[in-house]
Amino acid sequence: MGQDTLTSLGSPERTGSPTPNTPDPGPGRPPKPPRHPGTWKGAPRWAWLAVAAGAVLVLISGVVLIGVPTAVNHYAGKITHSGGLGDAADTGKSIEGPINLLLAGIDERSTDPTAGVRADSIIIAHINAAHDRAYLASIPRDSLVDIPAFPDTQYPGGRDKINAAFQFGYRKDGGREKGLALLANTVSDLMGGMKFDGAAIVNFAGLESVVTALGGVRMCVDEKVTSIHIGWDKTTGKRAAPYYINPDGTPAGLRYNVRPQVYYPGCRNFTNWQALDYARQRDLLANNDGDYGRQRHQQQLIKAIMQKATSSGVVTNPVKVNKVLESLGGAVSFYNNNVSITDWVFTLKGIKPEQLTMVKTNDGKFNAEMVDGIWYEKLSDKSLEMLQAIKNDTMDQFVAANPTWISAA
């Protein structure tokens, strides 16, 4: 069977070394910080891929360029929204110069409506003034930051993990718009008052439908990844949960007679569930790089989506284009900051996947600190320098001076 088959990913037919029943934290890795009460019951909290909105805009640009500009207005109403940027909105300037987008990934499938929703993927997308280079930089969800007061939802302000900002804005009927607004205010303060030109939210279920409409994506696995969510019953060959899960969402023991899904290093085609399952894992990664490994794999998926969305097999196929565009409404909420979707499309149409550089915050290494018995992630001085480079549109110089911070696709 070929490399692109399910067998090569570690399906029921694949044999190999057994997976240990408990994860090894690895040398130098601090104990995993406890999960917040906001975790939805029955599944671990996980980061998602809000920057897929960038791929959406590039895809729509492709539609325009092949002569179907009316498609933009037809579908724009399903994905564009006003508001969402709070005090961090960049008012009074066009998107002709440098562009900064705040991208947040959420999972709203909570069975506990009082738990709220956290933004467990926080990514800044920076496009330089020449609009010929884009950068993605993730902010670790466990970063300890000051979250400003937010009267709209009676949040008094405080010091917490950055992914809690969305929840404090979302609560008390604040919803997505207020959750994103408080997150934007928090990131803006962290970056010394930088303003955002737009923002986007993507949810899990919707994103899976986009990958389905694309017909899957091609990705290169960079380390062995064992899924704690999907496995296969050795007797029946049917899908089954491979691990018992602790209350904090981490894997406990391996279930009897169930082989976990394993993704082995190498390049291959991924179906929708394979791509998303691979990108959501953080516990059983071969390099023990946890959230940093997951951030890297998310960025890889983002780039893979962009590559597939702009490929000739998609943009020249009206049926596939329509399926992809139809899937966007349930996946993407794009807050356009009062700039028309047409202007966004034509501004970003020159950005190709090969012009997208993925940057590793903290150089992809843990930098933990314990405060009052809780582990947090601390942004290094170099990471804060990177955030200032985004603010000042000097990312070209930053990555040239710090080549190890570039993440491979």
KACOR-V375257 format. One record per helix or strand of 3 or more residues. SS is the DSSP state (2 for helix, 1 for strand). FROM is the first residue (numbers start at 1). LEN is the number of residues. If there is no record, write none. Layout:
ss = {SS | SS}
from = {FROM | FROM}
len = {LEN | LEN}
This chain:
ss = {2 | 2 | 2 | 2 | 1 | 1 | 1 | 1 | 2 | 1 | 2 | 2 | 1 | 2 | 1 | 1 | 1 | 1 | 1 | 1 | 2 | 2 | 2 | 2 | 1 | 2 | 2 | 1 | 2 | 1 | 1 | 2 | 2 | 2}
from = {6 | 52 | 70 | 86 | 99 | 119 | 134 | 143 | 151 | 158 | 164 | 175 | 198 | 204 | 217 | 225 | 243 | 251 | 258 | 266 | 272 | 290 | 312 | 318 | 332 | 341 | 353 | 356 | 361 | 368 | 374 | 381 | 395 | 403}
len = {4 | 14 | 10 | 3 | 8 | 9 | 5 | 5 | 3 | 4 | 7 | 16 | 6 | 11 | 5 | 9 | 3 | 4 | 6 | 5 | 9 | 20 | 4 | 11 | 4 | 8 | 3 | 4 | 4 | 4 | 4 | 11 | 7 | 3}
